[in-house]
Amino acid sequence: MRLLEFQAKRIFSKNGIAVPKSMLITSPEDIQNILLPSVLKAQIPVGGRGKAGAIRKVETTSEAESVVAELLGSTVKGFPVQALLAEEPVEVKRELYLSYLADKQANRPLLMASLSGGVDIEEVAKTSPQRIIKKYIDPLLGLKDYTVRSLAKALEIDDFPSFNRLVGKILTLSQGLDATLVEINPLAETREGLVALDAKMLLDDQASYRHNAFFGKMQLEQKKLDKRAKSRPVEMAEKRNISYVPLEGDIGLIADGAGTGMLTLDMIHDAGGRPANFCEMGGMANDEIMQRTMEVILADERVKVLLISLIGGLTRMDEMAKGIVRYLQTNESYVPIVIRMCGTKSEVGLAMLKGVGLDAYEDLAATVQTAVKKAKEL
């Protein structure tokens, strides 16, 4: 789960990390309590807001009203702006970059820093990788003093005790909340010390059972900000805890894993088709989950064809076929269904599907081509 900036900064503040004074704006009426001058920042889960015009400095109430009217309810980089964070401006000497993340390839925690703060760090990594400083943390030995000293020296920070405390606090809250990423970009060097001008936090969903109350609070807070009218498929997917992302096309997609789903999504595009959604059931789906997922996807009236992409690893294909057949027995569907099925028990599953007259293939390319062709004919 990605936290919004105001959520991450609230956690920072509670853990002793300095952040600017701020207030959240969710309606034009909130402007009467705004701090002036102020920096208004759209609360969306994506970077590059400044370049997109979603971070503005305002000096007067009239300027604030104008910016709030323009941004609140608008769409920035594909995300609706439902809230703005109004922050007190900070006098900055230098902008740095600092982050803690779980490096899956190295299988250990990583501290990253750079003198190039306040810019797209991914672009810096591509064009000037030497400007990125990386320090791995041995999970058995923990964070060592010399590691932090080396980072402080590379960042040209004179006040080592303050920097050392900041890094320690970042590690403590990261490990305490099972965060896979804690990023401060920029980290501002000011007269008062180091201040987090921006905050990004990613929490490990697989560890949510250890933080049920906290995860629930963060999710509820984000949902309350989302004032968009939800489509029936989205509401059904949320109630059934199904991973579903609506798109703009007419080919419904169900996959039994994220990798399979992304591959199929790309192949639909390459074949000239337009996916109506991205939906993956996870590697341990069963016949009941398949049936319920089909009900979600086919609740979308835009769907002309349903493409089901399955590769049996942990998932049994006879169970998947049973769920598909059960859906057809209990629902009237006039949407053509095209299925790719291979792997565990696929011979049994394919026989079941063909027995009820469904198009079922082992080859993914053939399945995608058939689905796109049918969608174009309808």
N, C-alpha and C positions, 0 to 999 in steps of 0.2 A: 504494500500500500504506500502510495506517495502522499505525504502530507503537504498541505498548502503552506505557503510561506508564514502566514500568521500563526498557524499551529506549531510549526517548527520553532519559530522565535519564542513562542510562549514556553516551550520546553527548554529552550536555551536559557531564558531568563530564570526559570525555576531552578536550573542547574548552575547558576552563577556565571553564565556567559553574557557579556554586555551586549545589548541590542538598543537601537534607538527607541525613544518614547513613541507610542503609536496608538491608533484606535481603528477599529474596523467599521467600514461604511457599507451598509447593505441597502440603503434607500436614500433618496435626496434629503429626507428630513434629518439625517445624521450630520449633515454639513454644519448645522448650527453649533455643534460641539467640537468642530475641527480645530486643530492646532495650526496657526499660521505664522510664518510660511510653512508649507508642508509638501511632502513628496507623495503623490498618489500612485499606488502600484496595483495593477490588476492582479487578482488572486486566481491564477490558473496554473495547472500542473505542467508547465513547460518553460524552457529557458528562452532567451532572446526577446524578452518583453520590451526592453528599451528600444531595440531596433524596430519593433512592430508598433511603436507609439503608445505602448500600454504602461509606461512609467512617465509621469509628468510632475514638474514642480510648479506649484501655485503660490502666489503671493497674497492674493486677496480672496474674499468670500465669493465675489462674482466669478473670478477665474476658477475657483473650486467648483462652483455650481455648473459652470460650462463644461468642465472636464468630466465631472460625475455624470452629467446628462449624456455626454458623448460615449463614455466607456461603459457605464453600468447597463447591462442588458445587451451589449454588443458582443460580437464574436471576434476573438483574437487568436490567430494561428489555429483555427478550428475548434477553439474552446469558448463556451459562453462565459462572459464575465458577470458573475453574480455578486461579487464583493470587491471592494477596494481597501487596501491598507494605507491609511494616512500616517506618514511618519515625519517626525521632526528632522529637518536637515542636519547633517553632521559635517563639521569642518574636517576635511580629510587631508592628511599629509601624503600618505601612500596607500595604494590598494594592492592587496596580496591575495593569493589563493591558498586555501587549506582544506583538506578533506581526509576523511577516514572511510575506508571501504573494505569489504570482504572480497579479496581477489580470488575468484574461483579457480583460475588456472594455476596460480601458485599455491592455492589451498592454505592461505594465511592472511591475516589482516595487513593492510597497507596504509601508510600515511603518505599523502601526496601534497606537494606545495609548489608554489611558483611565485616569482616576482611579478608575473603578468596577471594581476588580479583584475576583476571587473570586465573581463572579455570572455568570449567563447573558449573555454579551456580545451574542448575537443579540437577546435581549429588550431590552437597553439600546439597541441600534441602532434598534429599532422604536419604543420609547417615548420615548427621549431621545437622538436622533441627534447632538445638539450636544455630547454627552459623549464622542463618539468622535473622536479626532484622527487624521487621515490625512496621510501624507507620501509622495508618490511619489518613486521613485528613477530618475533618467535613466540608462538602460542604457549610454549612451556616456560620461557624465560620472562615473557611479558615486556612491557615498554621499558627501555633502559635510558638512563640519563644522557648517555653519550649520543643516543639516537636523536633526542630532542635538541641537544646542543648542536649537532650537525645540521639539523633543519634550521635552527635559529641563525646559525652562521651563514647558511646559504641564502636566507631571506634578509640578511643584514639587519637583524633585530638585536638591539643593544640590551633591552630589558628582558633578559633570559628568564628570571623568575615568573614574570607575568605570562610569557609565552608558554613556559613549562606548565603552569597551572591551567591555561586554556586547553592545551593538548590533553592533559590528564582528565579534564572535565568532559571533553569530547569523547574520549575512550570510555569513560564511566557511563555516560548516558547511552552511547552506542551499544555497549555490551548489556546494559541493564534493560534496554528496550528491544534487543535483537535487531538492531538497525544494520542493513547491508550497505548503507551509504549515509554519511553526514558530511555535507559540503557547505563551506562558507565562501561565497564568491560574489562580491569582494569582502575580504577581511580588511577593515580599515585601520590604519595606524593614525591615531588622533592624539591631541594633547592629553586627553584623559586616559589613554591606553588603547587597547585593541578592542574594536567593536565589530560585531557581525552585521554588516549592512544587508546581507541577503542570507537565506537559510534554505537548505534543501535536505529533506530526510526521506529515505526509503526504508520501510519496515518489512521484515521477512514474514510474509503471510503464513508460511509453514510453522512459524513460532507463535501464531496468534493465540493458541490455546494456553500459552503461559501468561498472556496479557488480555484476557477476554474483556474485562471492563474497560481498559484503556483503548483497545482496538474498537470496541463498540462505540465508545464516546467519540473517537475521531471520525468514524464512518457516519455516525448520526449527525455530527456537526457539518460534514460535507454534504450530506443528503438534504439537510435543512436549507443550505444555501442554493441547492439546485432547484430552481423554481420552474424549470421547463416541464411542460406537459409530456408525460411519458407515454410511449406507444404501448399497445397491449402486449406485444412480444417482450418488450423490456420489462414491464411489470411482472409478467409471468416468469421470466428468467430470474429476476431478483427474488421472487418468492420461492422459487425452486432451487436457488443457489446454483444456477447454470451459467457458465462463462459465455456471455453473448455480447457481441458488439455490432450494432446496426450499421450498415453501409448504404450505398446509394443505388445498388443494382437490382437485378431480378432473379439471380441464381442463388437460392438458399444453400448454405453449406453447413454440414455437420462433419466434424473430424473426431477421432478418438485420441488425439493428442495435439499439442500446440505446434510441434514440428511438422507433422503431417498436414495440419490445417494451413500453416503458412505456405508450405510447398504447393498445396492445392490452390490456395488463393492466387499465388503467382502464376500458376499454370492456366487458371481461368482467364486472368488478364492477358496472358500471352496468346491465348486462343481467340481473343476478341470478345470475351464475355465480361459481364459486370456482376460481381458478387453482391448479394443483398445483405450479407452479414458475415461475421467471423464467429464461429462457435466450436469449442472443443470440449469434450466430455471428461478428459483426464484418462489416465492409463488404466484405471480399474473400473470402467463402466460396466453395467450389466443391462439385462433386457428392460428392466423398469426405467432406468435412466435414459435408455435409447428412446423408449416410447414417449416419455415426458419431454425429451429434447425435441422430438419431431413435432409435438404439439406446440411448442414455443415457436419453432421456425415457420411452421405452416399457418400460424396465426397472423403472419405478415401477408397482407393481401397483395403486396407487390411481387411476391415470389411466383415465378412462372414454372420453374423447375427446381427440384430438390436434389442436390448432389451430396451423397454420403460417402466419405472417404475414410476407409478403415484399414488398418494394418495390425494384425493380431500379434501382439507381443505378450503383454500381461492380460490383454482382453481376448476373450473367447469369441470367435466369429459366429458360432452357433447361437450363443446368447444374444449377440447383436441382431442376428436374423430373426430370432424369436421376438425381440422387441419391435422390429419393423413390421412383421406379420401381425402382431397383436395390435399395433396402431391401425393398420388397414382394416382389421376386423371390427374395431370400435369407433372408427371415424370415417366419414365420407370425404375422400380426397380426390379432387380432380386434377391435382398437380402431378405431372410425370415425375417419377423418382428413379434416379440413376445411381447405382451403387458400385463402388470399388471395394473389393474385399479380398484380402489375402492373409496368410499367417495361420495362427492356431485355430484348428477346426474349421478352416475356410471351406473345405470340400463339403462339409455338412451344411454350413451356412449358405453357400452358393446354391446347393440343391434345393434348400427350403425357399429361397428367394425366387428361383426360376420356376418353382412349383406353383407360385401365385402370380406368375406372369411378369415379374419385375426384370428390368435390365440390370444385370449384374456382371461385373468384369473383374479380372485379376489385375489388368493393366491400367494404371492410373491415367496415362495419356489418352487411351481410348475412352475411358470414362468421362474425362473432362471434355473431349471433343464431342462426345454424344450429348452431354448436358448443354454445352454452348449451342450446338446445332438445334436442339429442341427449343431452347429459349428464343432463338432468333426466328423460328418458324411460328411461334405462338403470338 
